[in-house]
Amino acid sequence: MNIHDLSDYQLYQLKSIDPTLSSNWYEVIYNILPKLNKEGQRSIYHNILKPRGISIGPDKDLIYTPPNTLKSTIETIQTKNKDLVSIALHMQKIINPEIESYNALELADTVESILSHLDSLDINDLISDQKNRQKLRTAFLYELANWIDTVSLNIDSGLRQLNEKVVKSYLKEVFIKQQVQGRDFRSWDSSDLSFQDLTHLPSFIQKEGKDRKFFIVEGQDYWFLIGSANQPDKNPYSFRRFLYEDSSGDSHNKYVYLTHITLKKDSLDNPQYLNHSTYCMTRLYTLDRGVSETLIKFIYEIQQLYKNYLKPLLKKPLEQDGSNPEIVIMKRLLQYEKQLSILILQKLPGIFQVAINDKNDQDYLFYHLDQLMKQMVENLQDFRLQPLAMYSASSEVMTIKLMAMRRLLVKSRDLFCSQEEYLGEHSEVMNKALLITKEKLSETEESLEELKTLRNDFINYNQMKESGSFWQKLKLGRAPDYSIEDLDETKLSVQEELFIAIVRLAKTEYNSMVYPEFECNEIINENYRHYAIADGKLGVSCLPRILRLNEDRSKFDIEPIKQATYQDIFKSNQNWHMSK
C-alpha cells in the first residue's frame, strides 16, 4: 500500500501519535505501518515518528526517547532575552513536584495565562529566540503532562459528571497535544461533508453530527465532542473552556450551556449513559442559529467543491514518469491553486457583502472559512508525506500560502467587521502591501541596472586602456572614479535595503501581510524567512504571494522575489479543468 492509499482515519491515528501523551502509540504504528510499502514506511518514520522521539533500535524494534525536561532546556538555550528565561523559571514553579493537589480551574487559568504571556513576549523578530520560545513551550507542556499524573485535582463534576480521570485525559490528549503539535493536530469537524463517510465512529456521534456542529477528538478511553468557538482566533480546545459550564436562571430554573461533551468508550452500549449524553448534547453551544439561508447554502456549496475537486487532487498519486520531481509537484500545486481560486476564493468578496450587516452571519462565515483552510493545510501536509514531495520547495511554499491565508482571513474579519472601514477602504488596506512591494522592487531593479551599467563601463574602460588602439585610448576620457569593490559593496547595500524594506513593511502593513514564522508559530524551513502578502479583491480572492528570503544575506537574490510578486497563475501554460 502506498502513502496516498491511507484512509483519513489511518492518517488521523498516525498524526495523533505521541508517546508522552497517550500510551497506545506502539499498537497504532504496528496496525498501520506493516501495510505500507518500504517508501511509505520510510516517509512515516521520517515525517511523523522521528520528530516525536521514536527511533529504530538495534533489534529493529521501536524505541521512544522522552523529550528534554524544562530544567535541561533552560540550561542549554542560548539567549540574551532575560524575560524569556524569567517566564521559563515561572513555568518551573507551576509544575513543582512538591505540590500534591491543585484546583483544576485554577491550574487551567495558570497554565493558559503563562502560555499567553510567553506567546506575546516581544523577541524582536529574532529567529533564534523564536526557536528558544518553542523549545521552552514544548518542554513545559510535556513536563506538565508527566507532572499531572502525580497530582490530585479538585474538580467540579457539573452536569457532565466529570471526574479526575477524564479531566487529566483531556488535558493530555487534547489540550497539550494540540498545543504541542500545532498544525499537525487532527480533529474531525461534524459539519464537514466527509465526516459522515467515516465508518469507525460510534453511531451516537454520527447521528448527532447530522444536526449539530462540533469537533471530535479520539482519546484512548474517551471521545471528546468539542463545540466550536465563536471566533477563529479563540482556541476551542482550551483546558479552561473544557472545565467551565455556563449557566443562567436560578436554582429552580437553571439552564446549563456546554462547550464540551465527553463519551466513555466502554459505556456507549449503556442506554442510561447514552440518555444522559443525549441530554448533555442538547446543551451544546452551536454556531448556526439565526444564520441566513444564503450563508448556509454558500458554505455547503464550497464544502462540496472542496470534497469533490480539491481534496482528491492532493490524494491523487504523483506522476512517476522520470520527470524532474520538483516540476511534477509544481504542476500539481499550480493546478490546485487555480482550482481553489476559481471554485472558492473568487467568490469570497461577494459573500462578504451578504454577511456585512449581521454578526451571526459573520461568525458563521469566518468560522467555516477558517475550518476549510485548516483542512486544506492538513491535506497538503498529507500530500507532503509522499516521498517525491517530502523535500519539495513548491510544497513548502504552498503550505505557507495556505497557513498565511488562514491568518489573513482572521485579519480580514477584524477589518471587515469594524465600523470604521467600508469595503472600498478595506480593499485599499489589504492591497497596500503588494503595491508598496512592487514600487520598492522597481526602485531596486533600477538601481541594480544602473550598477550593472557602471560595471560594464568600468570593464570597458580598463579593456580599452590595456588593449585598445591609439585612437580608442585617445577617446577614453576620464577614468571612472569608482572600483569594482565599490560597485559590489553598493549592490549588497541596495539588496540589503530591499530586505529591510520587506521586513519593515510586515510591521507597518500588518493587516495585509503575514510573517508565518512568528504569527503562525511555524518554522517551515530554517534557512528561510517568509512574508505573505495579501492579493486579489479585498485581499482574499487569491492566495497570498510568498516572499522567500534566505537567512544568509550573501545568498540574497532578487529574481525569486520578482517572480513571486508578479506571477499570474492564470497566464501559465498549465491546463486547468474540473475533474474528479
Secondary structure, DSSP 8 states (H G I E B T S, - for coil): --GGG--HHHHHHHHT--TTT-TTHHHHHHHHGGGS-HHHHHHHIIIIIGGGTEEE-TTS-EEE-----HHHHHHH---S-HHHHHHHHHHHHHT-TT--EEEHHHHHHHHHHHHHHHHH---TT-HHHHHHHHHHHHHHHHHHHHHGGGSEEE---TTTT--HHHHHHHIIIIIIHHHHHGGG---EETTSGGGGG-SSS-HHHHHHHHH--EEEEE-SSEEEEEE--SSTTS-TT-HHHHH--EEES-SSS-EEEBSEEEEEGGGTT-HHHHHHHHHHHTTB--S-TT--HHHHHHHHHHHHHIIIIIHHHHHS----SSS-HHHHHHHHHHHHHHHHHHHTGGGHHHHHHHHTT-HHHHHHHHHHHHHHHHHHHHHHHHHTTSGGGTT-HHHHHHHHHHHHHHHHHHHHHHHHHSTT--HHHHHHHHHHHHHHHHHHHHHHHHHHHHHHHHHHHHHHHHHHHHH--HHHHHT--S--SS-HHHHHHHHHHHHHHHHHHHHHHHHHTGGGEE-HHHHS---S-TTEEEEEE--SGGGTSS--EEEEEESSGGG--HHHHHHHHH--GGGSS-------
